[in-house]
Amino acid sequence: MWQLWLTGLIGIWVLISPWVYRFSSNTGALWNSIIFGAVTIILAIWALVAYKSKQ
């Protein structure tokens, strides 16, 4: 279960990384980070809900 929380945190980190590392002016890298981070967060939440409903 801790892996799901870690995956969510990694998704948040990827989502905010363009501003932390100051590469938000690079449009391609910015959108890549936003989309990949958002998808990772959504999948982590989905997996967490599925895991909780099985118990």
Backbone bond lengths (Angstrom), bond angles and torsions (degrees), N, CA, C in turn:
res aa  C-N    CA-C-N  psi(-1)  N-CA   C-N-CA  omega(-1)  CA-C   N-CA-C  phi
1 M - - - 1.437 - - 1.537 111.35 -
2 W 1.308 116.57 -32.57 1.467 119.34 179.65 1.522 110.96 -64.15
3 Q 1.334 116.89 -25.49 1.454 120.01 179.50 1.528 111.23 -65.66
4 L 1.330 116.34 -34.00 1.460 120.05 179.40 1.524 110.79 -68.18
5 W 1.323 116.43 -40.11 1.466 120.05 177.45 1.528 110.30 -66.68
6 L 1.319 116.29 -40.45 1.461 120.01 179.05 1.529 110.95 -64.42
7 T 1.319 116.54 -39.80 1.456 120.69 177.59 1.528 110.91 -62.29
8 G 1.325 116.54 -41.19 1.457 120.26 176.75 1.524 112.21 -62.51
9 L 1.328 116.47 -41.70 1.464 120.20 178.26 1.526 111.67 -65.66
10 I 1.314 116.47 -38.49 1.463 119.98 176.87 1.529 109.89 -64.66
11 G 1.321 117.05 -39.77 1.459 120.29 176.53 1.519 112.31 -61.40
12 I 1.340 116.30 -41.12 1.466 119.89 177.05 1.521 110.33 -64.45
13 W 1.332 115.98 -42.25 1.464 119.57 179.65 1.534 111.29 -62.26
14 V 1.323 116.69 -43.94 1.467 119.86 179.30 1.527 109.88 -63.97
15 L 1.321 116.90 -36.55 1.458 121.18 -179.85 1.526 112.26 -65.59
16 I 1.315 118.13 -39.31 1.468 120.49 -177.21 1.533 113.42 -94.14
17 S 1.318 117.58 -6.97 1.466 120.82 -175.29 1.534 115.27 -59.51
18 P 1.342 120.84 -32.52 1.471 117.73 178.74 1.532 113.27 -59.85
19 W 1.311 116.95 -32.69 1.462 120.16 -179.63 1.522 111.47 -85.94
20 V 1.320 116.78 -30.26 1.467 119.89 178.45 1.524 109.86 -69.75
21 Y 1.326 116.11 -45.44 1.464 120.60 -178.47 1.525 113.35 -94.11
22 R 1.312 117.15 5.07 1.467 124.73 173.61 1.537 113.97 58.01
23 F 1.335 115.68 47.18 1.458 118.29 172.35 1.527 110.66 -118.48
24 S 1.330 115.71 26.56 1.463 119.79 -179.40 1.528 112.68 -70.35
25 S 1.316 118.10 -14.44 1.464 120.04 176.81 1.526 111.89 -76.09
26 N 1.323 117.13 -17.88 1.461 122.12 176.01 1.529 107.48 -85.46
27 T 1.324 116.14 100.18 1.460 121.87 -170.97 1.530 113.04 -59.29
28 G 1.314 117.50 -42.58 1.463 120.11 -179.35 1.515 112.39 -63.39
29 A 1.316 116.70 -46.30 1.464 120.58 179.23 1.521 111.23 -67.76
30 L 1.327 117.08 -35.39 1.462 121.25 178.36 1.520 110.78 -61.26
31 W 1.326 116.32 -51.73 1.468 119.70 -178.36 1.520 112.17 -68.13
32 N 1.310 116.89 -33.34 1.457 119.79 176.19 1.526 110.06 -61.79
33 S 1.316 117.34 -45.03 1.459 121.10 179.70 1.519 111.90 -66.70
34 I 1.317 116.80 -40.95 1.467 119.97 -179.78 1.519 110.91 -64.44
35 I 1.327 116.75 -48.00 1.468 120.41 -177.38 1.525 110.82 -67.70
36 F 1.325 116.95 -47.90 1.463 120.04 -178.68 1.529 111.04 -63.79
37 G 1.331 117.20 -40.84 1.460 120.69 178.06 1.517 112.15 -64.06
38 A 1.333 116.73 -44.96 1.461 120.89 -179.99 1.526 111.56 -63.73
39 V 1.325 117.13 -43.75 1.474 120.70 178.80 1.524 110.21 -63.66
40 T 1.312 117.68 -40.79 1.462 121.13 178.98 1.529 111.14 -63.59
41 I 1.318 116.92 -42.84 1.469 120.70 178.28 1.526 110.65 -63.94
42 I 1.319 117.12 -45.22 1.462 121.08 -179.70 1.519 111.21 -61.65
43 L 1.326 117.05 -44.01 1.466 120.03 -179.98 1.525 111.95 -67.88
44 A 1.329 117.24 -35.19 1.460 120.14 177.54 1.523 110.66 -66.10
45 I 1.330 116.82 -42.19 1.468 120.19 177.74 1.520 110.60 -65.07
46 W 1.326 116.34 -42.34 1.461 121.04 179.52 1.532 110.53 -61.33
47 A 1.315 117.35 -44.52 1.457 121.39 179.07 1.527 111.23 -65.96
48 L 1.310 117.23 -37.51 1.465 121.20 178.45 1.516 111.09 -65.44
49 V 1.329 117.30 -42.56 1.474 121.32 177.90 1.524 109.95 -64.60
50 A 1.325 117.44 -42.27 1.471 120.95 179.27 1.525 110.44 -64.67
51 Y 1.318 116.74 -39.12 1.458 121.00 178.79 1.529 111.13 -65.51
52 K 1.320 116.63 -43.55 1.464 121.14 -179.66 1.526 111.54 -67.09
53 S 1.338 118.26 -34.26 1.465 120.46 -178.46 1.526 112.32 -74.25
54 K 1.332 117.31 -21.50 1.467 120.66 177.79 1.516 112.29 -75.98
55 Q 1.319 116.62 -22.66 1.458 119.04 -176.73 1.492 112.06 -81.71
